[in-house]
Amino acid sequence: MRTIINLFKLFSTCIILLLAVFQAFPEKPIMPYSKNPVYWEYKNKPVVLLGGSEHDFQWENENTTLKQHLNLLKKCGGNYIRCTLSSRKSTQEGLKWDILPYPYEKINGKYDLTRWNEIYWNRLYQFLHETHKRDIIVQLSLFDRWNESGNSERDNNGWYHSPYNPNNNINYSWNDSPLLVKGQTKFYNEFHYAAVKNDSLLLSFQQNFIKKVIDLVIDNGFGNVLFQVDNDSGIGDESLEPDPYWANFVRDYGKMKDEKFPVFVCIQRRFHWPSPYITDVFQDWENPEIKETILNPAFDYCDISQNNGNTGQIHYDNALWFRSKVYEFGVRPINNIKCFYLNWPTGADFHTARSAPSDAEALSKPWRLIFAGAAGIHFPDSKQWKPGDIKEGFGLTPEGQFYLKGMRKFLGAVNIFKMQPDNELLKGRTDNEAYCLVQTGKQYAVFFTGEGDNTVEINLETTSKRIELKWLNLSDNRWYHSKPAITNNQISLSPPTRENLWIAVLTKK
């Protein structure tokens, strides 16, 4: 009996010690990495966010297909997914707006904006719950201009079916607000300017929706969520508002609910013309007095997805240029929730200028982002805007799965959290031939695109006899070991073949 009592005391002591350790080192939500805020940290560990998805949060059977999709993403090394809170569905005939549930209850054919549709919110809960279980980070867009874009009187667009369209709800009419305009909307529906036009009627419904989302996240401890004000583009055209309003609203409301629960918010900027980057009206670059997200304290991180329609050296240079501007005002993570498959040059018309890339260019895009120090990379779904059109992204297709596995394999071979982009180390480099990451004297990585003469020299700045070289073949995701050719601490690097894309990894023994 005394032995049993002693064992019980020992067990109780162990439990108390474990609880003390847990309280001293709680599993922290997603936040910038404390030792290098270029990247993210989750549950006390630095992470690079990689992902791809074929759907948003609404699945026809969230208990099977959603879980299968998330399990597949996790199996490929993915930990990053997007969510736009949209009710549109991608079909073989194009986007449809009358299939999936909306957030409000519909009674006698019209929505009541004071009553929630539990089906919609249960699906969002299930999505966040299942991603949280798998340590998958969700970048959640609160608004999406396409949901309220189009013609209020013509079918097959977001605004026609939106609960906020006065034709569709019992709460207000067209005459109740000057921001409600019949017919075709502008690029951004005037409805979204309620926050800066002092329209208390429309703003109250928008605020209640955002509060409902934040309540769902914080009340359930979903520390895997990053907030994004809007999808594809900032709401304002001539002024950055109301994006900062909503970023501050999200943060203030979250802090009121729980001061210890960190909330991080960004906007995804559409890179308009002209390019390069300096103009009197351009909303992203070197114009802080007009419209500059970098300087605005409302935003905690950046997303520059729209750069990913560019190709080659321009694609990389834009990412590094934006990074340099961010760092002038404080280091923050830079995400890419959309790493496009299609090409869409900055400033060009989406409908007429987009094109399909070569296989090498399609694969090079995510790798250039990694070698530019991106904190997050996600493949959007592989939908086509119309039958036979160019796909938008790799999603979680077999190609997307393969690329995620390759990126995770590379990240397992280096400590990227201590590395910096530095192409200046590469001698004999031509545009878009090779890209370099380095931790001086300890580890080097060089990505070869197959362009140029496929050969560069690098100064190792360390004892050459202590360097090991291996090659990652991006066509089969396999490592190949090689003996480095070194002369006076200069190593000449040339991939084993010209047919494939390769990454050289040099590490100090």
N, C-alpha and C positions, 0 to 999 in steps of 0.2 A: 504493500500500500504506500509506504514511504517512497519507494522508487517511482511509483506512478505520480505522486505529488511532486517530486523533484523534477520529473520529466515535464509535468504540466507547467511548473514554474519556469523551467528553461525555455519551453515553447512560448510562454507568455512574454518572457524577456526578449526573445528573438522577434516576436511580432512588434513589440514596442520599439525596438531598435530599427526595424524595417520601416515602420511608420515615421520615425524621426528622420530617417534618411530620405524617405519620399517627400516629407514636408520641406526638408532642406534643399532638395533638388527636384522640384516639381517638373512635370513634363510641360515645357513651355509651348505656347501656340506659335504659329508662323510669325517671324520677325526678321529684320535684317541681321545678318551674322555679326555677332559682337566683335569678332577679331578681324573681319574683313567685310564691311557692309556692301561690297559689290554683289555679294551673294546672300541667299536666305539661310535662316537657321530654323529648324523645327525639332521640337523635343530635345533641345540642347545639342543638336548635331547640325553642322553645316550641310546644306543640300544644294544641288543643282536641279532645277525643276525641268523635267522632260516629260512630254506627253503627246497624246493624240486621241481624238474621239470622233465618233460617227453621228452622235446625237447630242441633244441638250439634256436637261434634267427630266423631261417628260418622256417616259417609256411606256409602251402599251402594257408591258407586264414587268413592273419594276422588281418583282421578286425573282425573276429568272433572267431576262435579257440584260437588265441593268447590272446585276451581279456578275453575270458571265463576262460582260464587257469590261467591267472594272477588274475582274480577276485576270483577264487577258492583258489589260494595260499593265497591271502589277507584274505579271510574268515577264513582260518585255522590258522591265526596268523602268516603267513609267510611274510618275508620281505627281502629275499635273494635268488639270482638265479645266475646260471653260464652261460657264453657265450664264446664259443671257436672260433668263426669266421670261423667255418668249413663249408665245402660244402658236407659233408657226411651225409647219411640218414640211420637210423636204420630201417630195414625191417624184415619181418618174415624169409627171407632167409639169413639174416645177414646184415652187413654194405654194402651200395652201394655208389659209388662215381660219378655216371653219371646221377643223378636225379636232384639235386639242383643246382641253379646258382652259378657261381664263380664270384670273384670281377672284372674280366676284360671282355671287350667286345670281342665277338668271330665273326670273319669275314672270310667268305669262309673256314670255318672248322678249323681255327686257332685263338688263342688269340693274341690280341695286348696289351702288358703290359703298353702301354702309354694311353690306353682308358679305362674308367671305365664302368662297367655294372651297369646301374642305378637300375635295379631290385634288385640286391644284396644289394646295398647301401640303397635303399629305405626300404628294409626289416630290415636292421640294425637300420636305423633311427626310424622306427615304433616300433621296440622292445625297444629301449632305451627311446623313447617318452612315451610309455605305461607304462613301469616300473617306469619311473620318476613321472608320474601322480599319481601312487599308492604308492610312497615312498618305492619302492622295490630296494634294492641295487644289482647292477650287478658286479660280479667279472669276468672281461673280459680278456680272454687269447689271447694275440696277435699272438703267434705262437702255432702250434700243430704239433709235429713231425710226427703224423700219416698222415697228409696231404701231406707230401713229403717222405713218407716211403713206401718201397715195391720194386717192380721190374719195371723198366721203359718200359720193352717190353712185360709184361704180364698183362692181364686185371684183374679187381677187386681188386685194391689197390690204395692208395692215390697218389703215385708218377706216376703211369701210367696215371691218369687222370688230374694231376696237371697242371695248366697253366705255372708253372715254369719249367716243363719238356720240354727240347728243341724240342722234337717231336711235342709239342702242341702249340708253339708260333712262331711269325714271327720276334722276336727281337734278338735272338742269337741261335747259333748252339752248338753242343757238343764240338767243337774244340775251342770255344771262352773263355773257362775258365777251369783251371785244377780241379776246384771243381765240375764240371759236369762230372759224371761218369756213363756210360751206365750199365744197368743191375741192380742187387740187391744193395740196399743201405745198409750202416752200420746202427747201432742202431739209430744214427742221421745222416741224409743225409749231406754229405760234403757241399752241397749247403748252409747250415745254418752257415757255418764258414766264410762267406764273410766278416763279420765285423772285424775279427781278422786276416784274411789272405790278407788284403788290396786288395780285389777284387772289384774294383770300379764298374764294370759292374753289377754284381749281387747285390751288396750292394745298388746301386742307386734305383733299383726296390723295394727292401725290405724297404728302408727308405721312399719311396713315399707311399707305402701301409700303414706304421705306421703313417705317417703324415696325411693321409686321415682319419684314425680312430680318431686320436686326434682332428683334425679339426671338425669332426662330433660331438664329445663329448663337446668340449669347446665352439664352436660357438653356440651351442644350449643350453648351460647352464645345461648340464646333470651332475649335482653334485652328482648323485647316482652311479657313476662308480668307481670301484677299478680296477687298472690294474694288470695283471699278465703276466710275460714275456712268459711263455710257459705252456703247459698242460702236466701233468703226470710226467715230468722229466726235469731236467736241460739239456740244449743243450750240454754243454761241458762234456767230460768224464774225461780226464786227467787234464783239467783246467776248472775253473768255467766259464771263458769267453766262448761265448760272452754274457751271461746273464747280467752281470753288464754293458756292453756296451749299451745294449738295455734299461735297466732300467734308466741309465743316459740320454740316447737319448730321451726317453719319457718325463722325468722330465724337461730336458733343453728346449725341443721344446715346451712343455706346458707352461713353465715359459716365454718363448719368446712371446707366443701368449697372455698370460694374467698372470701377476705376482700374482694376487690375487686369482687365481683359483688353489686350492691345487691338486697335483697329487701324488698318493701313488701307489707304485709298489712293487711286490714281485715275487718270483719264487716258484713253487710247487716242492718240492724235492722228488725224488723217493728214498726210504730207501733201499739201496743195502746191501748185505752181507758184512762182517759178523755182527752178533749181539751177545753180546752187543757191543757197540758203539765205541771202540777205535781201529783204524787200520791206516796203512800208506796210504791207498788209499781211505778210505771212505769219501764221499763228504758232509756229513751233520754234523758230530758230532765234536769231540774234536780235530780237526786238522786245525786250522786257517791258518797255513803256506801252506797248500795244497789246501783246497777247503772248505771254511767256510762261509756260508751265514749269520751266526749270526754277524760276525765281519764286514762284507762288508757294507760300508755306502751307497751303491747303493740301498739297499732294506729297505723299510719303515715298512713292516710288514711281517709276516711269514705265510706259509701255509704248514701244515704237514699231508696232506690227506693220504699219503701212509702208515702212521702208522695205519690207520683204518682198515687194513686187519688183524691186530693182535687182540687177544681176551683176556678177563679176566684181571688179575692184570698187565700183561705185557703191554697191551694196555694203561692202565692208567699210569703206571710208565714211559713209554716212553714219554707220553704227558707232565708229570710233569718234567721229566728230561730235555726235550727240553726247557720248560718254564724257568727252573732255569738257563740254559745257556744263554737264551735270556736276562734275567734280569741282568746278570753280566755286560752287555754292554748297558743297557737301556731298559726300559719296552716298549714293543710293542704288538699290538694285534696279536693273533695267530688264524688263520682261518682254517677251514676244509671244503673246497668246495666239497669234496667227503667223506661222511660218509658211507662207504660201508655196504651192507648187507652181502656179501660173506666174508668168512675168507681167508686170504692170508698172511701167516706169513712173517715177515721181512726176506729178503734174499732167500726166496723160489721161485721156478719157478712158474710163474703165470699159465701156462697151465697145470701143473701136480699137484700142491700142493694146489690149491684153493678148498674150500669145503663149504657146506651149514651149517650155524650155527643153534643151537637150537633156538626156539622162544624166550626164555629168554635172550640168548646171543645177538640175533639180536636187541632186544629192549634195552639191556643194553648199547650198544655202544654209542648212542647219549647222554645217561644220564651220562655215565662216562666222556664224554667230557665236559658236562656242569659242572660237579663236579670237573673237572680239570681246570676250568676257561677259557674255550674256548670262543673266541670272536665271532666266526661264525661257524655254522653247517648246511650243506646242503646235502640232499639225492640225489645222482645221479639217472638218469633214470633207470627204471626197465628192461632194455633190457637184452637179453641173447646173449652171444657171438656166439652161434649157437643154433638151435632148441633143446629144452629139456635141455639146460645147466642151470647153476645157475644164477639167476638174479644178476646184479651188485649192485643195490640199491633199495630203496623204491620208489624213485621218488615222484610223487604226486598221487600215487595209494591210495585207501581207507585206507590202513595201514599207508602210509606216512602222509595223512591228519590227521588221528587219533593221531599219535605221535606228530605232530606239535601242535595240540590243547592242548595235555597234557603238553608239555614243556612250552607253553605260559601260561597255567593256573598256573603252578608252579612259573614261573617268576613273575606273578601278585601277588603272595603271599609273596614274599621276595624282599628285595632290594639287588640284587646280586652284584651291583656295589660297595658295601661296604663289601663284604664277601671274604674270602680266603679259598682255600682248606687246610684242616688240619685233616688228619686221626689220628694223634697222640692223639687227644682228645678222641678217641674211645677205651675203655678198652674191652678186650675180643674179639677183631676183628681178623678174619682170612683173608687170601688172598681172594680178590674179594667177600667178604661178604657184606661190607658196605663202603660207601664213605661219607665224611663229608665236608660241607661248613659252615663257621662260621664268624660272626661278634661278637667278644667276648663280652659277657654280654648282647647282644641285640637280636640276631637271630641266629638260628642254623638249618641246614637241613641235613638229613641223608638219603642216597639212599641205599635201601636193594635189593640185587640181587637174594635172595632166597637161596644162598649158606651158608655153615657153619651151626651153630645152630640158625641162624636168631635172635640173641640177642647180643646187645652191651650195655655198660654203658658209659655215657658221663657226664663229670664234667661241670656244667653249669656256674660256676664262677660268679654267680649272685644270688640275692634273689630268692629262689625257688618258693615262693608263688606268684610271679609275672610272672610266665611262663604259657603260653597256648600251648597246643599240638593238632595238627591235622594231619591226614594221607591222602595222595593222593594215591588212588588205580589206578595203571597204566593200569589195565585191563578195567576200565570203566571211567577213568578221573574224578572221583568223590571224594569229600572231606568227610572224616569221622572224627568226633571230639572224643577226648578221654581225660580222666583225667590222667595226668602224675603220675607215681609212683616214688616219690622222697624221698631219704634218704640222709641227710647231703649234700644237693646240688648235689647229684649224682642221675641221672635218668636212669632207666633201660628201654631200648627201644626194643620192639619186635613187629613186624607187626601183625595186627589182624589175618592174615592167612598166611600160607606158600605157598599157591597155586599161588599167584600173586606177582609181583614186587610192592614195596611200597616206598613212600618217607614220612619221618616224618619231620614236620616243627614245630619248637619251637620258639616262639616269646615272647618278654617281653611285658607285658601289658602296 
